[in-house]
Amino acid sequence: MKKMNYQKLHNHNRKNGFFSLVLTALALLGLNLYSTDLSAQCSVPTGISASPTGSNVTFTWTAASNASYYQIQYRKKTPTGPWISGTSATTSKTMNGLAPLTTYEYQIQTICTGGFGTSAYSAIAEFTTLQKCPTPAITGISGLSSTGVSVSWNAPGAWYATRHRLSPSGSWINGTQTNSIKTIGGLTPNTLYDFQVASYCANDPVPSNWSATTTFKTLCSSYSLVTQNETSCNSYLWSVNGMTYTQSGSHIDTTNCVITLLNLTINNSNTGFSSETACDTYTWNGNSYSTSGSYIGTFTNAAGCDSVHTLNLTIHYSNTGSS
């Protein structure tokens, strides 16, 4: 810029006070009467760096002279995506919603005060996001009682979000955990629950996916005792547990906080055979037979079960003659 000489203005107005008004006005505009350059520079930010995680990035830079705020823009490098912009009045900016293991380009410019415009953008730089925080795997259930449980998992994160609900469709109850085991209390006895966990990695606000659902059932707070005595032929279907038994014995079921004791006696059916020969007709089991053949009859044995008997019958016929 050209040097500007205000000496005449200075001499002419010193006595009437106008000089001081000019100085004040110029100062309010950020100008110096004796400066050799009345146009302040709007400089490009320097010291630019990027600190990515799996889903976001934090940009930092050194403050520029006369800066009002800064414009930051980034885009996916391959394939080239559209610029995504943001602003910051400080010397840092965090931007979210990035894809893991992806390379991005970025640049920053200064927006200056006092109507001095904007700087050029900084040279394009690159960063690559990290792997997304891994999903935990639930490894065990312990301490199960009528009202509580402890669930453990492998530990890929810095801290964890947890949730549990009445299975299969209750409302989720959310929690957090700094280590890899969660103890839950206040549960209802003899009830199914679902549990899931997600991990958060250091400096990454986006969690992993939720783990696969683990379902557990709380224990009963007390039990009642029911005894059931049954006798059956050949087999018995126990409606309490849906099991079929073919031998005598005792069986126990503890479904729904009831201890049911089954004392079971199994009796067996039997079979038998006999052969008979008769003339003309034969009466058996209330029926009259006049032809040879095998006939089956069902009776009740001493145990009260079926006794299936097969009769092999031969019929000879009478004849007549004359002489």
BALOBA-1460 file (C-alpha; in Angstrom, 3 decimals):
// residues 323
<rec num="1" residu="m" x="0.000" y="0.000" z="0.000"/>
<rec num="2" residu="k" x="1.084" y="3.648" z="-0.534"/>
<rec num="3" residu="k" x="2.220" y="5.660" z="2.453"/>
<rec num="4" residu="m" x="-0.416" y="8.222" z="3.351"/>
<rec num="5" residu="n" x="0.672" y="11.643" z="4.713"/>
<rec num="6" residu="y" x="-1.870" y="13.309" z="6.951"/>
<rec num="7" residu="q" x="0.434" y="16.069" z="8.172"/>
<rec num="8" residu="k" x="-1.623" y="18.894" z="6.632"/>
<rec num="9" residu="l" x="-4.799" y="17.404" z="8.061"/>
<rec num="10" residu="h" x="-3.029" y="17.165" z="11.387"/>
<rec num="11" residu="n" x="-1.838" y="20.796" z="11.356"/>
<rec num="12" residu="h" x="-5.152" y="22.165" z="10.127"/>
<rec num="13" residu="n" x="-7.350" y="20.468" z="12.670"/>
<rec num="14" residu="r" x="-5.173" y="20.151" z="15.778"/>
<rec num="15" residu="k" x="-6.483" y="23.408" z="17.242"/>
<rec num="16" residu="n" x="-10.206" y="22.881" z="16.604"/>
<rec num="17" residu="g" x="-10.357" y="19.309" z="18.023"/>
<rec num="18" residu="f" x="-11.362" y="17.679" z="14.744"/>
<rec num="19" residu="f" x="-8.091" y="15.749" z="14.711"/>
<rec num="20" residu="s" x="-9.008" y="13.781" z="17.815"/>
<rec num="21" residu="l" x="-12.383" y="12.878" z="16.312"/>
<rec num="22" residu="v" x="-10.661" y="11.528" z="13.206"/>
<rec num="23" residu="l" x="-8.289" y="9.435" z="15.308"/>
<rec num="24" residu="t" x="-11.188" y="8.026" z="17.282"/>
<rec num="25" residu="a" x="-13.175" y="7.168" z="14.149"/>
<rec num="26" residu="l" x="-10.204" y="5.481" z="12.526"/>
<rec num="27" residu="a" x="-9.473" y="3.532" z="15.700"/>
<rec num="28" residu="l" x="-13.041" y="2.220" z="15.760"/>
<rec num="29" residu="l" x="-12.451" y="0.940" z="12.230"/>
<rec num="30" residu="g" x="-9.249" y="-0.788" z="13.328"/>
<rec num="31" residu="l" x="-7.027" y="1.737" z="11.431"/>
<rec num="32" residu="n" x="-3.997" y="3.701" z="12.535"/>
<rec num="33" residu="l" x="-3.527" y="7.216" z="11.131"/>
<rec num="34" residu="y" x="0.232" y="6.773" z="10.997"/>
<rec num="35" residu="s" x="0.154" y="3.222" z="9.629"/>
<rec num="36" residu="t" x="1.690" y="2.520" z="6.294"/>
<rec num="37" residu="d" x="-1.035" y="-0.131" z="5.563"/>
<rec num="38" residu="l" x="-4.698" y="0.531" z="6.252"/>
<rec num="39" residu="s" x="-5.766" y="-2.886" z="4.939"/>
<rec num="40" residu="a" x="-5.282" y="-5.599" z="7.572"/>
<rec num="41" residu="q" x="-4.579" y="-9.058" z="6.217"/>
<rec num="42" residu="c" x="-7.008" y="-12.031" z="6.683"/>
<rec num="43" residu="s" x="-4.572" y="-14.935" z="7.024"/>
<rec num="44" residu="v" x="-4.983" y="-18.646" z="6.307"/>
<rec num="45" residu="p" x="-5.108" y="-20.818" z="9.465"/>
<rec num="46" residu="t" x="-1.879" y="-22.659" z="10.277"/>
<rec num="47" residu="g" x="-0.929" y="-25.603" z="12.476"/>
<rec num="48" residu="i" x="-3.906" y="-27.578" z="11.196"/>
<rec num="49" residu="s" x="-4.375" y="-31.163" z="12.404"/>
<rec num="50" residu="a" x="-7.115" y="-33.811" z="12.545"/>
<rec num="51" residu="s" x="-7.741" y="-36.417" z="15.283"/>
<rec num="52" residu="p" x="-10.202" y="-39.051" z="13.997"/>
<rec num="53" residu="t" x="-12.027" y="-41.870" z="15.792"/>
<rec num="54" residu="g" x="-14.251" y="-44.519" z="14.265"/>
<rec num="55" residu="s" x="-17.139" y="-42.118" z="13.676"/>
<rec num="56" residu="n" x="-15.977" y="-38.519" z="14.177"/>
<rec num="57" residu="v" x="-13.006" y="-36.187" z="13.821"/>
<rec num="58" residu="t" x="-11.721" y="-33.202" z="15.810"/>
<rec num="59" residu="f" x="-9.896" y="-30.490" z="13.845"/>
<rec num="60" residu="t" x="-7.513" y="-28.070" z="15.592"/>
<rec num="61" residu="w" x="-5.453" y="-25.124" z="14.310"/>
<rec num="62" residu="t" x="-3.573" y="-22.009" z="15.379"/>
<rec num="63" residu="a" x="-5.543" y="-18.775" z="15.737"/>
<rec num="64" residu="a" x="-5.290" y="-16.355" z="12.805"/>
<rec num="65" residu="s" x="-5.070" y="-12.559" z="13.110"/>
<rec num="66" residu="n" x="-8.350" y="-10.635" z="12.883"/>
<rec num="67" residu="a" x="-10.353" y="-13.888" z="12.848"/>
<rec num="68" residu="s" x="-14.053" y="-13.702" z="13.615"/>
<rec num="69" residu="y" x="-14.634" y="-17.410" z="13.073"/>
<rec num="70" residu="y" x="-13.461" y="-20.274" z="10.883"/>
<rec num="71" residu="q" x="-15.047" y="-22.303" z="8.089"/>
<rec num="72" residu="i" x="-14.190" y="-26.029" z="8.017"/>
<rec num="73" residu="q" x="-15.094" y="-28.434" z="5.243"/>
<rec num="74" residu="y" x="-14.392" y="-32.109" z="4.633"/>
<rec num="75" residu="r" x="-15.366" y="-34.777" z="2.102"/>
<rec num="76" residu="k" x="-14.818" y="-38.444" z="1.358"/>
<rec num="77" residu="k" x="-11.704" y="-38.887" z="-0.769"/>
<rec num="78" residu="t" x="-12.534" y="-42.036" z="-2.778"/>
<rec num="79" residu="p" x="-14.955" y="-41.869" z="-4.426"/>
<rec num="80" residu="t" x="-14.956" y="-38.096" z="-4.088"/>
<rec num="81" residu="g" x="-17.948" y="-36.925" z="-2.090"/>
<rec num="82" residu="p" x="-19.541" y="-33.493" z="-1.641"/>
<rec num="83" residu="w" x="-18.005" y="-31.011" z="0.780"/>
<rec num="84" residu="i" x="-19.618" y="-30.995" z="4.224"/>
<rec num="85" residu="s" x="-19.147" y="-27.676" z="6.032"/>
<rec num="86" residu="g" x="-19.167" y="-26.386" z="9.577"/>
<rec num="87" residu="t" x="-18.043" y="-23.293" z="11.470"/>
<rec num="88" residu="s" x="-16.271" y="-22.606" z="14.745"/>
<rec num="89" residu="a" x="-15.548" y="-19.444" z="16.721"/>
<rec num="90" residu="t" x="-12.684" y="-21.248" z="18.505"/>
<rec num="91" residu="t" x="-9.629" y="-23.093" z="17.188"/>
<rec num="92" residu="s" x="-11.189" y="-26.558" z="17.212"/>
<rec num="93" residu="k" x="-14.184" y="-28.299" z="15.695"/>
<rec num="94" residu="t" x="-15.597" y="-31.827" z="16.111"/>
<rec num="95" residu="m" x="-17.666" y="-33.252" z="13.263"/>
<rec num="96" residu="n" x="-19.661" y="-36.475" z="13.537"/>
<rec num="97" residu="g" x="-21.296" y="-39.076" z="11.340"/>
<rec num="98" residu="l" x="-18.192" y="-40.408" z="9.609"/>
<rec num="99" residu="a" x="-17.749" y="-43.944" z="8.292"/>
<rec num="100" residu="p" x="-15.089" y="-46.168" z="9.917"/>
<rec num="101" residu="l" x="-11.857" y="-46.997" z="8.077"/>
<rec num="102" residu="t" x="-12.478" y="-44.253" z="5.488"/>
<rec num="103" residu="t" x="-10.107" y="-41.573" z="4.155"/>
<rec num="104" residu="y" x="-11.370" y="-37.968" z="4.062"/>
<rec num="105" residu="e" x="-9.973" y="-34.663" z="2.751"/>
<rec num="106" residu="y" x="-10.358" y="-31.384" z="4.656"/>
<rec num="107" residu="q" x="-9.429" y="-27.681" z="4.577"/>
<rec num="108" residu="i" x="-10.061" y="-24.592" z="6.718"/>
<rec num="109" residu="q" x="-10.360" y="-20.848" z="6.033"/>
<rec num="110" residu="t" x="-10.551" y="-17.730" z="8.213"/>
<rec num="111" residu="i" x="-13.544" y="-15.378" z="8.251"/>
<rec num="112" residu="c" x="-12.147" y="-12.035" z="9.453"/>
<rec num="113" residu="t" x="-13.599" y="-9.132" z="11.437"/>
<rec num="114" residu="g" x="-14.056" y="-5.519" z="10.353"/>
<rec num="115" residu="g" x="-15.153" y="-6.312" z="6.835"/>
<rec num="116" residu="f" x="-11.765" y="-7.659" z="5.816"/>
<rec num="117" residu="g" x="-13.287" y="-10.660" z="4.058"/>
<rec num="118" residu="t" x="-12.065" y="-14.227" z="4.123"/>
<rec num="119" residu="s" x="-8.755" y="-15.945" z="3.684"/>
<rec num="120" residu="a" x="-8.058" y="-18.604" z="1.123"/>
<rec num="121" residu="y" x="-8.654" y="-22.178" z="2.210"/>
<rec num="122" residu="s" x="-5.706" y="-24.042" z="3.651"/>
<rec num="123" residu="a" x="-4.064" y="-26.728" z="1.527"/>
<rec num="124" residu="i" x="-6.129" y="-29.917" z="1.370"/>
<rec num="125" residu="a" x="-5.035" y="-32.456" z="3.988"/>
<rec num="126" residu="e" x="-6.200" y="-35.995" z="4.740"/>
<rec num="127" residu="f" x="-7.163" y="-38.210" z="7.657"/>
<rec num="128" residu="t" x="-8.460" y="-41.791" z="7.947"/>
<rec num="129" residu="t" x="-11.077" y="-42.799" z="10.493"/>
<rec num="130" residu="l" x="-10.429" y="-45.715" z="12.833"/>
<rec num="131" residu="q" x="-12.186" y="-49.044" z="13.195"/>
<rec num="132" residu="k" x="-15.667" y="-48.705" z="14.735"/>
<rec num="133" residu="c" x="-15.837" y="-49.713" z="18.373"/>
<rec num="134" residu="p" x="-16.287" y="-53.533" z="18.399"/>
<rec num="135" residu="t" x="-19.462" y="-55.209" z="19.614"/>
<rec num="136" residu="p" x="-19.128" y="-57.018" z="22.976"/>
<rec num="137" residu="a" x="-19.897" y="-60.738" z="23.269"/>
<rec num="138" residu="i" x="-21.732" y="-61.874" z="26.400"/>
<rec num="139" residu="t" x="-19.696" y="-64.592" z="28.113"/>
<rec num="140" residu="g" x="-21.671" y="-65.645" z="31.166"/>
<rec num="141" residu="i" x="-24.587" y="-65.454" z="33.593"/>
<rec num="142" residu="s" x="-23.831" y="-65.704" z="37.316"/>
<rec num="143" residu="g" x="-25.379" y="-64.941" z="40.678"/>
<rec num="144" residu="l" x="-28.869" y="-65.753" z="39.411"/>
<rec num="145" residu="s" x="-31.502" y="-65.402" z="42.144"/>
<rec num="146" residu="s" x="-35.205" y="-64.693" z="42.406"/>
<rec num="147" residu="t" x="-34.637" y="-60.926" z="42.087"/>
<rec num="148" residu="g" x="-31.210" y="-60.397" z="40.518"/>
<rec num="149" residu="v" x="-28.460" y="-61.540" z="38.159"/>
<rec num="150" residu="s" x="-24.910" y="-60.676" z="37.040"/>
<rec num="151" residu="v" x="-24.066" y="-60.672" z="33.319"/>
<rec num="152" residu="s" x="-20.465" y="-60.566" z="32.026"/>
<rec num="153" residu="w" x="-18.962" y="-59.948" z="28.577"/>
<rec num="154" residu="n" x="-15.595" y="-59.498" z="26.866"/>
<rec num="155" residu="a" x="-14.126" y="-56.016" z="27.196"/>
<rec num="156" residu="p" x="-13.385" y="-54.216" z="23.895"/>
<rec num="157" residu="g" x="-14.439" y="-50.729" z="25.027"/>
<rec num="158" residu="a" x="-13.681" y="-47.963" z="27.514"/>
<rec num="159" residu="w" x="-17.202" y="-48.097" z="28.977"/>
<rec num="160" residu="y" x="-20.512" y="-49.749" z="28.156"/>
<rec num="161" residu="a" x="-24.215" y="-49.144" z="27.691"/>
<rec num="162" residu="t" x="-26.491" y="-51.912" z="28.964"/>
<rec num="163" residu="r" x="-30.201" y="-52.598" z="28.752"/>
<rec num="164" residu="h" x="-32.633" y="-55.273" z="29.963"/>
<rec num="165" residu="r" x="-36.360" y="-55.892" z="29.607"/>
<rec num="166" residu="l" x="-39.157" y="-58.383" z="30.216"/>
<rec num="167" residu="s" x="-38.819" y="-60.981" z="27.469"/>
<rec num="168" residu="p" x="-39.735" y="-60.843" z="24.674"/>
<rec num="169" residu="s" x="-41.196" y="-57.352" z="24.209"/>
<rec num="170" residu="g" x="-41.049" y="-55.267" z="27.382"/>
<rec num="171" residu="s" x="-39.686" y="-51.712" z="27.513"/>
<rec num="172" residu="w" x="-35.887" y="-51.521" z="27.690"/>
<rec num="173" residu="i" x="-34.341" y="-50.296" z="30.955"/>
<rec num="174" residu="n" x="-31.019" y="-48.581" z="30.197"/>
<rec num="175" residu="g" x="-27.839" y="-48.464" z="32.246"/>
<rec num="176" residu="t" x="-24.092" y="-47.836" z="32.000"/>
<rec num="177" residu="q" x="-21.056" y="-49.753" z="33.218"/>
<rec num="178" residu="t" x="-17.330" y="-48.977" z="33.394"/>
<rec num="179" residu="n" x="-16.236" y="-52.620" z="33.689"/>
<rec num="180" residu="s" x="-17.321" y="-55.790" z="31.897"/>
<rec num="181" residu="i" x="-19.866" y="-57.168" z="34.364"/>
<rec num="182" residu="k" x="-23.327" y="-55.799" z="35.170"/>
<rec num="183" residu="t" x="-25.298" y="-56.708" z="38.292"/>
<rec num="184" residu="i" x="-29.039" y="-56.105" z="38.019"/>
<rec num="185" residu="g" x="-31.433" y="-56.089" z="40.974"/>
<rec num="186" residu="g" x="-35.125" y="-55.535" z="41.578"/>
<rec num="187" residu="l" x="-36.271" y="-58.262" z="39.178"/>
<rec num="188" residu="t" x="-39.480" y="-60.290" z="39.426"/>
<rec num="189" residu="p" x="-39.183" y="-63.953" z="40.535"/>
<rec num="190" residu="n" x="-39.741" y="-66.740" z="37.992"/>
<rec num="191" residu="t" x="-39.637" y="-64.304" z="35.051"/>
<rec num="192" residu="l" x="-37.842" y="-64.258" z="31.682"/>
<rec num="193" residu="y" x="-35.626" y="-61.242" z="30.876"/>
<rec num="194" residu="d" x="-33.558" y="-60.142" z="27.840"/>
<rec num="195" residu="f" x="-30.155" y="-58.425" z="28.179"/>
<rec num="196" residu="q" x="-27.904" y="-56.569" z="25.685"/>
<rec num="197" residu="v" x="-24.681" y="-54.536" z="25.913"/>
<rec num="198" residu="a" x="-22.863" y="-52.083" z="23.581"/>
<rec num="199" residu="s" x="-19.328" y="-50.677" z="23.909"/>
<rec num="200" residu="y" x="-18.008" y="-47.108" z="23.731"/>
<rec num="201" residu="c" x="-14.366" y="-46.584" z="22.750"/>
<rec num="202" residu="a" x="-12.219" y="-43.688" z="23.984"/>
<rec num="203" residu="n" x="-13.095" y="-40.315" z="22.411"/>
<rec num="204" residu="d" x="-15.803" y="-41.835" z="20.211"/>
<rec num="205" residu="p" x="-19.391" y="-40.771" z="20.992"/>
<rec num="206" residu="v" x="-20.910" y="-43.449" z="18.760"/>
<rec num="207" residu="p" x="-21.349" y="-46.901" z="20.369"/>
<rec num="208" residu="s" x="-20.890" y="-50.302" z="18.812"/>
<rec num="209" residu="n" x="-23.870" y="-52.335" z="17.696"/>
<rec num="210" residu="w" x="-25.873" y="-53.988" z="20.468"/>
<rec num="211" residu="s" x="-24.708" y="-57.479" z="21.366"/>
<rec num="212" residu="a" x="-26.763" y="-60.565" z="20.620"/>
<rec num="213" residu="t" x="-29.635" y="-60.914" z="23.101"/>
<rec num="214" residu="t" x="-29.094" y="-63.159" z="26.123"/>
<rec num="215" residu="t" x="-32.256" y="-64.416" z="27.837"/>
<rec num="216" residu="f" x="-32.336" y="-65.607" z="31.456"/>
<rec num="217" residu="k" x="-35.058" y="-66.596" z="33.920"/>
<rec num="218" residu="t" x="-35.040" y="-65.553" z="37.562"/>
<rec num="219" residu="l" x="-35.489" y="-68.217" z="40.221"/>
<rec num="220" residu="c" x="-38.586" y="-68.794" z="42.316"/>
<rec num="221" residu="s" x="-38.793" y="-67.083" z="45.684"/>
<rec num="222" residu="s" x="-40.612" y="-70.135" z="47.171"/>
<rec num="223" residu="y" x="-42.062" y="-73.493" z="46.090"/>
<rec num="224" residu="s" x="-45.216" y="-75.475" z="46.852"/>
<rec num="225" residu="l" x="-45.269" y="-79.304" z="46.814"/>
<rec num="226" residu="v" x="-47.821" y="-81.395" z="44.906"/>
<rec num="227" residu="t" x="-47.802" y="-85.219" z="44.893"/>
<rec num="228" residu="q" x="-49.443" y="-87.105" z="42.027"/>
<rec num="229" residu="n" x="-49.956" y="-90.915" z="42.026"/>
<rec num="230" residu="e" x="-50.782" y="-92.510" z="38.687"/>
<rec num="231" residu="t" x="-51.256" y="-96.036" z="37.298"/>
<rec num="232" residu="s" x="-51.314" y="-96.610" z="33.569"/>
<rec num="233" residu="c" x="-51.102" y="-99.388" z="31.014"/>
<rec num="234" residu="n" x="-47.958" y="-99.526" z="28.842"/>
<rec num="235" residu="s" x="-47.176" y="-95.742" z="28.916"/>
<rec num="236" residu="y" x="-48.166" y="-92.462" z="30.562"/>
<rec num="237" residu="l" x="-48.140" y="-88.893" z="29.154"/>
<rec num="238" residu="w" x="-47.510" y="-86.466" z="32.023"/>
<rec num="239" residu="s" x="-49.311" y="-83.222" z="31.237"/>
<rec num="240" residu="v" x="-47.125" y="-81.265" z="33.666"/>
<rec num="241" residu="n" x="-44.010" y="-81.509" z="31.486"/>
<rec num="242" residu="g" x="-45.257" y="-83.166" z="28.285"/>
<rec num="243" residu="m" x="-43.035" y="-86.242" z="28.781"/>
<rec num="244" residu="t" x="-44.145" y="-89.839" z="28.048"/>
<rec num="245" residu="y" x="-42.959" y="-92.583" z="30.430"/>
<rec num="246" residu="t" x="-43.029" y="-96.351" z="29.761"/>
<rec num="247" residu="q" x="-41.675" y="-97.659" z="33.071"/>
<rec num="248" residu="s" x="-42.697" y="-97.342" z="36.698"/>
<rec num="249" residu="g" x="-40.830" y="-94.787" z="38.801"/>
<rec num="250" residu="s" x="-40.874" y="-91.340" z="40.417"/>
<rec num="251" residu="h" x="-40.433" y="-88.084" z="38.503"/>
<rec num="252" residu="i" x="-40.115" y="-84.418" z="39.598"/>
<rec num="253" residu="d" x="-40.974" y="-81.159" z="37.833"/>
<rec num="254" residu="t" x="-40.361" y="-77.648" z="39.212"/>
<rec num="255" residu="t" x="-42.181" y="-75.540" z="36.607"/>
<rec num="256" residu="n" x="-43.796" y="-72.283" z="37.788"/>
<rec num="257" residu="c" x="-42.447" y="-72.564" z="41.326"/>
<rec num="258" residu="v" x="-44.405" y="-75.770" z="42.040"/>
<rec num="259" residu="i" x="-42.542" y="-78.989" z="42.908"/>
<rec num="260" residu="t" x="-44.694" y="-81.776" z="41.464"/>
<rec num="261" residu="l" x="-43.808" y="-85.364" z="42.423"/>
<rec num="262" residu="l" x="-45.190" y="-88.092" z="40.159"/>
<rec num="263" residu="n" x="-45.308" y="-91.646" z="41.554"/>
<rec num="264" residu="l" x="-45.996" y="-93.742" z="38.480"/>
<rec num="265" residu="t" x="-46.906" y="-97.416" z="38.100"/>
<rec num="266" residu="i" x="-46.830" y="-98.866" z="34.603"/>
<rec num="267" residu="n" x="-48.670" y="-102.151" z="33.968"/>
<rec num="268" residu="n" x="-48.348" y="-103.972" z="30.683"/>
<rec num="269" residu="s" x="-50.753" y="-105.495" z="28.237"/>
<rec num="270" residu="n" x="-50.220" y="-109.123" z="27.173"/>
<rec num="271" residu="t" x="-51.045" y="-111.452" z="24.301"/>
<rec num="272" residu="g" x="-52.066" y="-115.108" z="24.085"/>
<rec num="273" residu="f" x="-52.839" y="-117.868" z="21.583"/>
<rec num="274" residu="s" x="-55.021" y="-120.967" z="21.604"/>
<rec num="275" residu="s" x="-56.217" y="-123.561" z="19.110"/>
<rec num="276" residu="e" x="-59.598" y="-125.190" z="19.051"/>
<rec num="277" residu="t" x="-61.358" y="-127.822" z="16.900"/>
<rec num="278" residu="a" x="-65.124" y="-128.078" z="16.801"/>
<rec num="279" residu="c" x="-67.915" y="-129.674" z="14.831"/>
<rec num="280" residu="d" x="-70.100" y="-127.335" z="12.855"/>
<rec num="281" residu="t" x="-69.907" y="-124.297" z="15.233"/>
<rec num="282" residu="y" x="-67.849" y="-122.893" z="18.110"/>
<rec num="283" residu="t" x="-68.832" y="-120.220" z="20.609"/>
<rec num="284" residu="w" x="-66.027" y="-117.949" z="21.930"/>
<rec num="285" residu="n" x="-66.046" y="-114.551" z="23.594"/>
<rec num="286" residu="g" x="-69.805" y="-114.305" z="23.107"/>
<rec num="287" residu="n" x="-69.611" y="-114.994" z="19.389"/>
<rec num="288" residu="s" x="-70.540" y="-118.116" z="17.396"/>
<rec num="289" residu="y" x="-68.160" y="-119.195" z="14.624"/>
<rec num="290" residu="s" x="-69.015" y="-121.745" z="11.907"/>
<rec num="291" residu="t" x="-65.931" y="-121.499" z="9.712"/>
<rec num="292" residu="s" x="-62.305" y="-122.243" z="10.364"/>
<rec num="293" residu="g" x="-59.904" y="-119.285" z="10.824"/>
<rec num="294" residu="s" x="-58.008" y="-117.044" z="13.239"/>
<rec num="295" residu="y" x="-60.054" y="-114.810" z="15.503"/>
<rec num="296" residu="i" x="-58.897" y="-112.096" z="17.907"/>
<rec num="297" residu="g" x="-60.506" y="-111.147" z="21.182"/>
<rec num="298" residu="t" x="-59.525" y="-108.448" z="23.683"/>
<rec num="299" residu="f" x="-59.874" y="-109.191" z="27.385"/>
<rec num="300" residu="t" x="-58.676" y="-107.548" z="30.625"/>
<rec num="301" residu="n" x="-55.762" y="-109.121" z="32.457"/>
<rec num="302" residu="a" x="-55.172" y="-109.179" z="36.203"/>
<rec num="303" residu="a" x="-53.355" y="-105.817" z="36.079"/>
<rec num="304" residu="g" x="-56.336" y="-104.190" z="34.438"/>
<rec num="305" residu="c" x="-54.688" y="-103.884" z="31.029"/>
<rec num="306" residu="d" x="-55.628" y="-105.381" z="27.687"/>
<rec num="307" residu="s" x="-55.001" y="-109.045" z="27.043"/>
<rec num="308" residu="v" x="-55.174" y="-109.713" z="23.326"/>
<rec num="309" residu="h" x="-55.908" y="-113.398" z="22.539"/>
<rec num="310" residu="t" x="-55.753" y="-115.093" z="19.139"/>
<rec num="311" residu="l" x="-57.934" y="-118.168" z="18.549"/>
<rec num="312" residu="n" x="-56.929" y="-120.565" z="15.780"/>
<rec num="313" residu="l" x="-60.183" y="-122.389" z="15.051"/>
<rec num="314" residu="t" x="-60.790" y="-125.526" z="12.971"/>
<rec num="315" residu="i" x="-64.390" y="-126.426" z="12.146"/>
<rec num="316" residu="h" x="-65.366" y="-129.928" z="10.983"/>
<rec num="317" residu="y" x="-68.779" y="-130.452" z="9.567"/>
<rec num="318" residu="s" x="-71.213" y="-133.268" z="10.345"/>
<rec num="319" residu="n" x="-72.525" y="-135.341" z="7.493"/>
<rec num="320" residu="t" x="-75.411" y="-137.692" z="6.792"/>
<rec num="321" residu="g" x="-75.657" y="-140.844" z="4.715"/>
<rec num="322" residu="s" x="-78.050" y="-143.658" z="3.755"/>
<rec num="323" residu="s" x="-77.661" y="-147.379" z="2.962"/>
